[in-house]
């Protein structure tokens, strides 16, 4: 089979490799589409806190099961599936409670295990999620990203009837906007310096969009909703500036969810957190229920994928894809790799 491997910083190579030999508790997925995630870009650029080359990346993938292990009972050859990339130890307290995302020995398919930028990927049975036949392969690959958004939103106590900011309208930010609306948020404010992202945010449900390069985010929100501030905010940019904005625009007692991967530890005004009794929440991946919720929202057309995807590349073009993804070009949104040609 063909697989893409990051062999050095910003150096991708498509290699010939042996088709994976599955274990008794695994299935073999013939991949059709695999998305490029922000964490993949951190690995590619050499600033991921854990993963370094060589890495066989790709954790947003969907395809057909072509082989099942001897102990597999719930999955059959031909099933249309996506995968939960997180693999816990299965023995610790969080794993036993279904919270593999909190396992101290957590490993990731597309990181420490070979991922979806390959024609075939071996996946444990537990990590397989069946997807509806009516989904495109791109829809299936995007379930993982949608699950990230579902889990991030679920970290807040409640969003129904609330006013919330989403700081950063990249793919995950756009998904969070849609999940917030699906869960009943009264008002969603989106801030992003890129015009095309702001336009998509408006179409996908954001009530107010802000260009932070031209407006003061805090002042604009105060003007729109009053000086008390918002109920909560999501930092989906992962920089010191947006964390400060999240603290500034939320009301006393508000909640801030850190959804982005910070490549550098930020400095922020601790008194704004402490004295206003705000809550700073982390979010790590998802749990299995989040995938099921994401699929349901996609089936109900409450999460829309198509206009988020701006570029497609074949597997042989993956180096070109990553170069474009890290170029800073404003027209780049969600990018996907058609591992199996003519996949949609």
HELIX and SHEET records of a PDB file:
HELIX    1   1 UNK A   38  UNK A   45  1                                   8    
HELIX    2   2 UNK A   93  UNK A   96  1                                   4    
HELIX    3   3 UNK A  100  UNK A  102  5                                   3    
HELIX    4   4 UNK A  125  UNK A  127  5                                   3    
HELIX    5   5 UNK A  137  UNK A  154  1                                  18    
HELIX    6   6 UNK A  171  UNK A  182  1                                  12    
HELIX    7   7 UNK A  195  UNK A  203  1                                   9    
HELIX    8   8 UNK A  217  UNK A  225  1                                   9    
HELIX    9   9 UNK A  240  UNK A  249  1                                  10    
HELIX   10  10 UNK A  270  UNK A  274  1                                   5    
HELIX   11  11 UNK A  288  UNK A  299  1                                  12    
HELIX   12  12 UNK A  306  UNK A  308  5                                   3    
HELIX   13  13 UNK A  315  UNK A  317  5                                   3    
HELIX   14  14 UNK A  318  UNK A  325  1                                   8    
SHEET    1   A 2 UNK A   2  UNK A   8  0                                        
SHEET    2   A 2 UNK A  11  UNK A  16 -1                                        
SHEET    1   B 5 UNK A 120  UNK A 124  0                                        
SHEET    2   B 5 UNK A  26  UNK A  35 -1                                        
SHEET    3   B 5 UNK A  60  UNK A  68 -1                                        
SHEET    4   B 5 UNK A  80  UNK A  83 -1                                        
SHEET    5   B 5 UNK A 128  UNK A 130 -1                                        
SHEET    1   C 4 UNK A 120  UNK A 124  0                                        
SHEET    2   C 4 UNK A  26  UNK A  35 -1                                        
SHEET    3   C 4 UNK A 334  UNK A 338 -1                                        
SHEET    4   C 4 UNK A 309  UNK A 314  1                                        
SHEET    1   D 2 UNK A  86  UNK A  87  0                                        
SHEET    2   D 2 UNK A 107  UNK A 108 -1                                        
SHEET    1   E 6 UNK A 208  UNK A 210  0                                        
SHEET    2   E 6 UNK A 187  UNK A 191  1                                        
SHEET    3   E 6 UNK A 163  UNK A 167  1                                        
SHEET    4   E 6 UNK A 230  UNK A 235  1                                        
SHEET    5   E 6 UNK A 250  UNK A 258  1                                        
SHEET    6   E 6 UNK A 279  UNK A 282  1                                        
END                                                                             
